[in-house]
Amino acid sequence: MKILVIEDEANIVQLIRLYLEQANYTVITASDGAAGLELHAREHPDLVILDLMLPALDGMEVCRRIRTWASTPILMLTARQGEEDRIAGLELGADDYLVKPFSPRELVSRVKAILRRSQGTGEQVEVQVTPPKEMSNGDKRFFGNLTIDIPARRVEINGQRVTLTVKEFDLLVALSAAPERVFTRESLLNQVWGYTYLGDGRTVDVHIGTLRKKLEAVPGAQHYIKTVWGVGYKFTLEDQE
């Protein structure tokens, strides 16, 4: 699989390349945002590792532009400790982030987890509650006007396609696997991110927020995801005002 690294610090690029190539990934690199966008358009990588602080065209703008034409998973690298910078990146469509300095082994672990989920080769979310039979048909789930096609990673409401990022789709699949069951933020972090996540519950909140906006932007769509204050979130079949 091919990974595009957009990073201007040569020593970091060298370190990332070393560990990823040892894990049998093909690595292509760019040292600035404009070159990174050009490589992305030409090479169609399976994942992008994107530094937030790039010369000229910063990582936020690069992320924004990639999201206008592709749903390629994006792992952000940032030297900033501020929560707002990380939240802003996630809201733009990044799938995960690492704060510098980071462990190369952890980076490889996260890359594997993201790719496993994005390619649909990871294990399905383990839950004890199964959707009612009338709501499922093989690997498709039907909830009124909402259709979730898991193998195709496709979501439609009233026949209109809703474009989701990798994590947004995985969150919807996890929540809809057990309607009315309340999932804690910690549970969603572990199940959707695919490993013990070192961040905080705010990451889930941001992704849930963008997922809701996309689902509810479709005319006639229900409010499928409900916040259970102090606990987490649930997928509900009852329309919420």
Residue pairs with C-beta under 8 A, 6 or more apart in sequence:
1 25
1 26
1 46
1 47
1 115
2 25
2 26
2 27
2 28
2 43
2 44
2 45
2 46
3 20
3 25
3 26
3 27
3 28
3 45
3 46
3 47
3 48
3 49
3 111
4 28
4 29
4 30
4 36
4 39
4 40
4 43
4 45
4 47
4 48
4 49
5 13
5 16
5 17
5 20
5 27
5 28
5 29
5 30
5 48
5 49
6 29
6 30
6 31
6 32
6 33
6 35
6 36
6 39
6 48
6 49
6 50
6 51
6 54
6 59
6 62
7 13
7 16
7 29
7 31
7 49
7 50
7 51
7 54
7 77
8 31
8 32
8 51
8 53
8 54
8 55
9 51
10 31
12 51
12 77
12 100
13 29
13 31
15 104
16 27
16 49
16 104
16 107
17 27
17 29
18 104
19 104
19 105
19 107
19 108
20 27
20 108
20 111
21 27
23 108
23 111
23 112
25 111
28 39
28 43
28 45
30 36
30 38
30 39
32 54
32 55
32 56
32 57
33 54
33 55
33 56
33 57
33 58
33 59
33 61
33 62
34 56
34 57
36 48
36 50
36 54
36 62
37 57
37 62
37 65
37 66
39 45
40 48
40 66
40 70
40 72
41 69
44 70
44 72
45 72
46 72
46 73
46 115
46 118
46 119
47 72
47 73
47 74
47 75
47 111
47 114
47 115
47 118
48 66
48 72
48 73
48 74
48 75
49 75
49 77
49 107
49 111
50 59
50 62
50 63
50 74
50 75
50 76
50 77
50 94
51 59
51 76
51 77
51 78
52 58
52 59
52 60
52 76
52 77
52 78
52 79
52 80
52 85
52 89
53 59
53 78
53 79
53 80
54 62
59 76
59 77
59 78
59 89
60 88
60 89
60 92
63 74
63 76
63 89
63 92
63 93
63 94
64 92
64 93
66 72
66 74
66 93
67 92
67 93
67 165
71 163
71 164
71 165
71 166
73 95
73 114
73 115
73 118
73 165
73 166
74 93
74 94
74 95
74 96
75 94
75 95
75 96
75 97
75 98
75 107
75 110
75 111
75 114
76 86
76 89
76 94
76 96
76 97
76 98
77 97
77 98
77 100
77 102
78 85
78 86
78 89
78 97
78 98
78 99
78 100
79 99
79 100
80 86
80 99
81 99
83 202
86 97
86 99
86 199
86 203
87 202
87 206
89 97
90 97
90 203
90 206
90 207
90 210
91 206
91 209
91 210
93 165
93 210
95 114
95 165
95 166
95 167
96 110
96 114
96 167
96 193
97 199
98 106
98 107
98 110
106 198
109 195
110 195
113 122
113 193
113 194
113 195
114 166
114 194
116 122
116 194
117 166
117 167
117 170
117 192
117 194
118 166
120 150
120 151
120 153
122 194
124 173
124 177
125 170
125 173
125 174
125 177
125 191
125 192
126 191
127 174
127 177
127 178
127 181
128 178
129 177
129 178
129 179
129 181
130 177
130 178
131 141
131 176
131 177
131 178
131 179
135 141
135 142
135 143
135 179
136 142
139 149
139 150
139 151
140 147
140 148
140 149
140 150
141 147
141 148
141 150
141 176
142 148
143 176
143 179
143 224
143 237
144 222
144 237
145 157
145 158
145 220
145 221
145 222
146 155
146 156
146 157
146 215
146 221
146 222
146 224
147 154
147 155
147 156
147 157
148 154
148 155
148 172
148 173
148 176
149 155
149 156
150 173
153 169
154 161
155 161
155 162
155 164
155 169
155 172
155 215
156 162
157 215
157 218
157 220
157 221
158 218
158 219
158 220
158 221
160 218
162 214
162 215
162 217
162 218
163 214
164 172
164 211
164 214
165 207
165 210
167 192
167 193
167 207
168 207
168 210
168 211
168 214
170 192
171 188
171 192
171 204
171 207
171 208
171 211
172 211
172 215
172 235
174 183
174 188
174 191
174 192
175 183
175 188
175 225
175 233
175 234
175 235
176 224
176 235
178 235
179 234
179 235
179 236
179 237
180 234
180 235
180 236
180 237
181 234
181 235
182 228
182 231
182 232
182 233
182 234
183 191
183 232
183 233
183 234
184 231
184 232
185 201
185 204
185 205
185 232
185 233
186 201
187 232
188 204
188 232
188 233
189 197
189 199
189 201
189 203
189 204
190 196
190 197
197 203
204 232
204 233
208 225
208 227
208 233
211 225
212 223
212 225
215 221
215 224
215 225
216 223
222 239
222 240
223 236
223 239
223 240
223 241
224 235
224 236
225 233
225 234
225 235
225 236
226 233
226 234
226 235
226 236
226 240
227 233
228 234
